[in-house]
Amino acid sequence: MEEPRMRLGNDEVWLELARSRADSWQITADWSSWLTADFTADLSAAEVVDFAARMLSHLRAPSGGRFSVAVTPGRHNPLTLKAEPVGNGFAFFVRLTPNGDDGVCHLQMEIDPITTVELRETFSALHASLVL
């Protein structure tokens, strides 16, 4: 069986969160092969389920406004998505922090707009794969 995962973006700019073991997730990002990040984050399935549920709550009843969702609360958060409404979807500003909430060692990138329908499908699939 394939491990739970979600991928945002296109062939040029993308972000992926994929479970590699029970409480170990690989976070990978690529910006036109010029800037990449690939690191392991210790996340529980419950934390990722909660992250997906919070994303879905914003996407199911969009307010038309921007929002931000972090994978985990607190200092050891490896990933934050800030969503900006654009047309019938959202563009994302991604902040990756391999060492937790680190102001020195982080990567920020932008992902072009993705339709709300596609985002709902992506996060619904991630959520469903973890709450069997």
SEPATI-339457 format. One line per field, with one value per residue: y, x, z of N, C-alpha, C in turn. Coordinates in pm, 1 decimal, padded with zeros to 6 digits. Example, Ala and Ser with C-alpha at 12.3 -4.5 7.8 and 13.67 -1.06 7.14 Angstrom:
n_yy: c(-00569.0;-00225.0)
n_xx: c(01319.0;01285.0)
n_zz: c(00780.0;00708.0)
ca_yy: c(-00450.0;-00106.0)
ca_xx: c(01230.0;01367.0)
ca_zz: c(00780.0;00714.0)
c_yy: c(-00330.0;00003.0)
c_xx: c(01320.0;01290.0)
c_zz: c(00780.0;00787.0)
This chain:
n_yy: c(-00117.7;00222.2;00491.7;00761.3;01085.4;01423.5;01654.8;01969.8;02213.0;02247.4;02115.1;02281.8;02429.3;02300.0;02130.0;01868.3;01649.2;01360.3;01048.3;00853.5;00662.4;00531.7;00760.3;00947.9;01183.3;01293.3;01599.3;01774.6;02012.6;02202.0;02444.5;02519.2;02358.1;02505.2;02579.7;02378.2;02174.6;01915.0;01716.9;01530.0;01508.4;01474.6;01379.6;01310.7;01089.4;01191.8;01467.7;01534.1;01461.6;01649.2;01886.3;01851.8;01851.4;02112.3;02261.9;02175.0;02277.2;02548.6;02542.4;02426.8;02602.0;02862.1;03186.9;03378.9;03516.7;03550.3;03292.4;03102.9;02804.2;02593.3;02296.0;02185.9;02303.5;02544.5;02549.7;02356.3;02339.2;02229.9;02320.3;02568.6;02687.6;02962.5;03095.8;03271.7;03422.9;03377.4;03432.2;03150.0;02998.0;02937.6;03085.7;02986.5;03065.2;02925.9;02817.5;02661.6;02498.9;02326.4;02284.1;02328.9;02607.7;02810.6;03103.1;03144.9;02922.3;02852.4;02804.6;02984.4;02994.1;03043.3;02915.9;02886.1;02977.4;02737.5;02558.4;02571.6;02340.9;02139.2;02160.1;02085.0;01815.9;01715.8;01755.2;01619.3;01356.9;01311.3;01332.8;01124.8;00903.4;00871.0;00831.1;00582.8)
n_xx: c(00083.8;00048.9;00216.6;00068.4;00035.1;00074.7;00076.5;00155.3;00141.8;00325.7;00516.2;00737.8;00747.9;00703.4;00567.9;00592.2;00453.0;00513.0;00455.1;00708.1;00767.6;00608.6;00589.6;00729.7;00795.3;00859.0;00954.6;00954.6;01063.6;01074.6;01206.8;01210.4;01435.2;01646.3;01645.8;01617.1;01463.0;01480.0;01389.9;01355.7;01080.1;00959.2;00651.7;00331.9;00067.6;-00173.6;-00118.9;-00084.7;-00333.4;-00491.8;-00384.1;-00459.4;-00738.1;-00781.1;-00698.7;-00893.3;-01123.1;-01101.0;-01113.0;-01357.3;-01558.5;-01495.4;-01392.2;-01316.4;-01103.3;-00757.2;-00560.9;-00377.8;-00205.3;-00039.3;00158.7;00210.1;00139.7;00328.1;00686.2;00823.7;00746.6;00758.7;00652.7;00460.7;00171.9;00066.1;-00217.9;-00336.8;-00611.0;-00688.2;-00852.4;-01047.5;-00929.9;-00638.2;-00320.1;-00008.0;00212.4;00490.7;00652.8;00928.6;01084.7;01335.2;01462.6;01271.3;01103.5;01281.1;01450.7;01672.0;01751.4;01570.0;01332.6;01158.6;00895.6;00689.3;00385.1;00209.8;-00136.7;-00384.9;-00675.8;-00968.3;-01123.4;-00939.1;-00758.8;-00922.8;-00965.8;-00702.8;-00633.5;-00844.4;-00793.6;-00546.0;-00627.6;-00820.9;-00657.6;-00530.6;-00712.9;-00832.8)
n_zz: c(00000.0;-00076.9;00082.7;00275.4;00122.1;00001.5;-00265.3;-00387.0;-00645.6;-00958.3;-01238.6;-01228.2;-00984.8;-00674.1;-00383.1;-00151.8;00085.9;00243.9;00396.4;00537.4;00726.1;01024.4;01218.4;01074.7;00833.3;00503.1;00378.3;00090.4;-00142.2;-00442.7;-00655.6;-00966.7;-01000.2;-00904.5;-00642.6;-00372.1;-00119.6;00112.7;00359.4;00666.8;00885.1;01212.1;01262.0;01391.0;01288.7;01373.8;01394.2;01124.1;01020.9;01155.6;01045.4;00772.1;00806.9;00906.3;00684.1;00499.9;00623.3;00572.7;00296.8;00229.1;00300.0;00178.8;00268.4;00104.9;00180.9;00284.6;00442.5;00690.3;00762.4;00979.5;01000.0;01253.0;01583.7;01767.4;01845.6;01692.7;01427.2;01099.1;00857.6;00701.1;00542.8;00367.2;00240.4;-00037.1;-00181.7;-00525.1;-00811.9;-00882.9;-00686.4;-00484.9;-00424.8;-00288.8;-00023.0;00090.6;00379.7;00491.0;00756.2;00848.7;01097.1;01287.3;01431.7;01307.3;01249.9;01094.1;00940.8;00694.2;00425.4;00185.3;-00047.1;-00338.9;-00460.8;-00757.2;-00833.5;-00740.6;-00814.5;-00605.9;-00601.3;-00681.4;-00468.7;-00252.6;-00321.5;-00303.6;-00028.1;00092.8;00009.4;00139.2;00407.0;00421.2;00373.2;00610.3;00812.3;00812.8)
ca_yy: c(00000.0;00346.5;00576.9;00887.0;01197.4;01530.6;01732.5;02095.1;02281.2;02194.9;02057.3;02379.1;02466.6;02207.4;02092.4;01738.2;01597.5;01217.1;00966.9;00754.5;00560.1;00560.8;00900.3;01015.9;01238.1;01360.6;01723.9;01803.3;02127.7;02230.5;02565.0;02517.0;02288.7;02601.9;02583.0;02260.2;02137.8;01776.4;01682.0;01445.8;01574.4;01382.4;01421.2;01198.7;01084.8;01282.4;01604.1;01552.3;01458.2;01779.6;01982.0;01833.9;01893.3;02258.7;02309.9;02147.9;02367.8;02674.9;02521.1;02386.8;02721.4;02972.5;03320.0;03473.6;03583.1;03470.8;03216.3;03038.1;02680.8;02528.4;02152.3;02163.6;02426.2;02555.6;02578.7;02254.8;02331.2;02228.9;02364.5;02657.0;02730.8;03084.5;03094.5;03401.0;03395.3;03423.2;03374.5;03044.1;02913.8;03001.1;03075.5;02956.2;03103.9;02811.8;02839.5;02535.8;02518.2;02192.7;02277.0;02384.0;02749.3;02868.2;03223.0;03148.5;02810.1;02827.7;02828.3;03037.5;02990.8;03070.0;02821.2;02950.3;02941.8;02604.9;02573.2;02524.4;02202.6;02053.9;02161.7;02001.4;01675.7;01682.9;01744.3;01512.7;01230.7;01297.9;01309.1;00990.8;00799.0;00860.9;00803.4;00457.8)
ca_xx: c(00000.0;00125.1;00213.2;-00005.4;00113.9;00007.2;00169.1;00099.9;00225.3;00336.4;00648.4;00844.3;00749.7;00616.2;00589.3;00534.3;00458.4;00489.4;00496.7;00809.2;00749.7;00495.8;00587.7;00836.0;00745.4;00956.7;00906.3;01038.5;01019.1;01164.5;01175.9;01279.2;01562.9;01746.7;01641.7;01545.4;01467.4;01439.7;01426.9;01264.3;01015.1;00889.3;00512.2;00241.4;-00046.3;-00275.5;-00083.0;-00109.3;-00479.4;-00539.7;-00342.3;-00547.2;-00873.3;-00784.1;-00696.0;-01025.0;-01223.4;-01089.1;-01144.1;-01498.2;-01641.7;-01400.1;-01440.9;-01265.3;-00987.7;-00635.9;-00549.8;-00249.5;-00215.7;00088.4;00142.6;00201.5;00149.1;00447.9;00820.2;00884.2;00668.6;00846.0;00585.7;00344.6;00116.0;-00014.1;-00299.3;-00383.6;-00711.1;-00662.1;-00954.9;-01127.6;-00841.5;-00544.2;-00175.0;00048.4;00345.2;00534.2;00769.5;00982.5;01184.9;01383.1;01501.9;01164.0;01072.7;01414.4;01452.8;01793.3;01753.7;01436.7;01313.7;01027.4;00870.1;00551.5;00325.5;00105.8;-00273.5;-00442.4;-00820.4;-01019.9;-01167.1;-00819.7;-00705.8;-01010.4;-00936.9;-00570.4;-00635.3;-00939.4;-00723.2;-00449.6;-00705.3;-00881.1;-00555.1;-00479.9;-00819.3;-00897.7)
ca_zz: c(00000.0;-00086.6;00202.1;00257.2;00071.1;-00072.1;-00347.6;-00438.7;-00742.8;-01093.7;-01264.7;-01201.3;-00843.5;-00603.5;-00243.7;-00121.7;00222.6;00227.2;00511.2;00503.9;00828.8;01112.9;01262.7;01001.8;00707.9;00418.5;00320.9;-00024.5;-00221.8;-00553.8;-00732.3;-01095.9;-00978.3;-00858.5;-00497.5;-00326.6;00022.0;00130.3;00496.2;00742.8;00998.9;01302.0;01276.5;01413.7;01196.0;01428.1;01356.8;00980.7;01006.9;01200.8;00942.5;00656.3;00846.1;00912.9;00544.9;00441.4;00679.8;00499.6;00155.1;00211.4;00313.8;00164.0;00304.0;00006.4;00238.6;00301.3;00566.3;00712.9;00839.6;01010.3;01021.5;01396.8;01662.7;01849.2;01794.8;01607.3;01304.2;00981.3;00735.5;00709.5;00414.9;00370.6;00119.2;-00087.3;-00284.7;-00661.9;-00899.2;-00820.7;-00606.5;-00392.7;-00439.4;-00157.9;00019.8;00169.9;00466.2;00540.9;00860.9;00885.4;01238.3;01367.2;01412.1;01297.5;01166.7;01014.3;00847.0;00640.4;00283.0;00150.7;-00189.7;-00378.1;-00554.7;-00837.4;-00792.8;-00759.1;-00795.5;-00477.9;-00620.6;-00679.4;-00332.0;-00170.0;-00355.2;-00251.4;00118.4;00128.3;-00009.9;00248.6;00529.5;00414.0;00380.2;00747.6;00908.5;00773.2)
c_yy: c(00125.0;00430.3;00705.0;00999.0;01303.5;01608.9;01853.0;02152.1;02215.5;02139.3;02151.9;02415.3;02376.5;02180.3;01957.7;01704.4;01450.3;01140.0;00863.6;00636.9;00607.7;00707.6;00980.3;01056.0;01307.1;01485.2;01762.5;01919.6;02152.3;02354.3;02566.0;02452.4;02382.5;02602.6;02463.8;02244.2;01995.0;01734.5;01598.3;01525.8;01467.2;01438.3;01297.8;01202.6;01181.4;01428.3;01631.0;01546.9;01593.7;01889.5;01973.4;01881.3;02045.5;02319.9;02291.7;02241.6;02503.7;02659.5;02484.4;02505.9;02843.1;03107.6;03422.2;03545.3;03491.0;03397.8;03150.6;02914.9;02620.8;02379.7;02122.8;02298.0;02429.3;02566.7;02476.3;02234.1;02335.2;02292.5;02453.7;02694.4;02855.9;03093.6;03234.5;03372.4;03458.3;03354.4;03271.6;02947.5;02994.0;02982.7;03053.2;03013.7;02997.9;02853.2;02704.3;02565.7;02381.4;02177.6;02332.2;02531.2;02829.4;02987.4;03231.4;03041.3;02781.0;02855.8;02881.0;03033.3;03015.0;02964.7;02891.9;02901.7;02799.8;02620.2;02514.5;02379.3;02106.9;02047.2;02075.8;01853.9;01631.5;01661.7;01641.5;01376.3;01207.3;01262.1;01166.2;00881.0;00775.6;00822.2;00678.3;00396.6)
c_xx: c(00089.1;00107.7;00133.1;00088.0;00021.0;00113.9;00094.8;00195.7;00222.9;00477.7;00763.0;00859.1;00652.0;00663.6;00523.8;00556.4;00421.6;00538.7;00597.4;00806.5;00638.6;00487.5;00699.2;00783.0;00858.5;00889.6;01005.4;00979.0;01122.4;01114.7;01265.2;01417.5;01675.8;01758.2;01559.0;01559.5;01416.4;01485.4;01318.6;01209.2;00944.3;00750.8;00427.9;00130.3;-00154.5;-00246.7;-00113.5;-00259.4;-00537.8;-00506.0;-00435.1;-00689.4;-00884.6;-00779.2;-00833.6;-01131.7;-01219.3;-01135.4;-01289.8;-01591.8;-01552.1;-01463.7;-01400.1;-01142.0;-00869.0;-00640.4;-00412.9;-00271.6;-00076.4;00062.8;00128.3;00202.3;00284.6;00578.0;00874.9;00807.4;00759.8;00784.5;00466.3;00302.7;00032.8;-00085.2;-00351.2;-00486.3;-00673.4;-00765.2;-01037.8;-01040.6;-00752.9;-00401.5;-00120.9;00187.6;00385.6;00655.2;00808.2;01090.4;01231.8;01418.4;01393.8;01146.9;01201.6;01413.1;01572.9;01791.1;01612.0;01435.9;01172.7;01012.3;00722.1;00507.3;00210.1;-00033.2;-00314.1;-00591.4;-00862.9;-01063.7;-01047.8;-00760.4;-00790.1;-00982.3;-00804.0;-00573.6;-00736.3;-00872.1;-00621.1;-00521.4;-00759.5;-00777.6;-00503.0;-00587.1;-00899.1;-00959.4)
c_zz: c(00000.0;00039.4;00172.8;00210.6;00014.2;-00145.6;-00402.6;-00541.6;-00878.9;-01113.5;-01229.5;-01054.2;-00769.6;-00461.1;-00223.1;00024.6;00211.3;00349.4;00464.6;00602.0;00921.3;01154.3;01197.9;00864.7;00633.8;00361.6;00211.8;-00100.7;-00330.2;-00627.8;-00854.6;-01088.8;-00935.4;-00707.8;-00452.9;-00175.5;00031.6;00269.5;00560.9;00859.7;01081.7;01327.8;01303.5;01308.1;01243.5;01391.3;01209.6;00952.3;01045.8;01099.0;00821.5;00688.1;00852.7;00773.5;00481.5;00495.7;00610.1;00354.6;00130.4;00218.2;00299.8;00192.4;00199.5;00056.6;00249.8;00434.6;00572.4;00798.9;00855.5;01035.3;01170.2;01469.0;01733.7;01773.5;01696.2;01477.1;01181.8;00856.7;00766.9;00568.4;00438.6;00236.7;00087.6;-00196.9;-00419.1;-00751.0;-00825.0;-00739.2;-00514.6;-00441.1;-00298.0;-00141.7;00120.7;00253.0;00523.5;00642.9;00910.4;01033.3;01330.2;01337.0;01410.0;01202.9;01074.9;00905.3;00798.7;00490.8;00263.9;-00000.4;-00215.7;-00478.5;-00623.9;-00796.4;-00832.8;-00731.7;-00661.5;-00488.0;-00612.7;-00538.4;-00239.0;-00194.1;-00294.5;-00100.1;00167.4;00115.9;00101.1;00377.2;00531.0;00426.2;00521.3;00850.0;00872.1;00893.4)
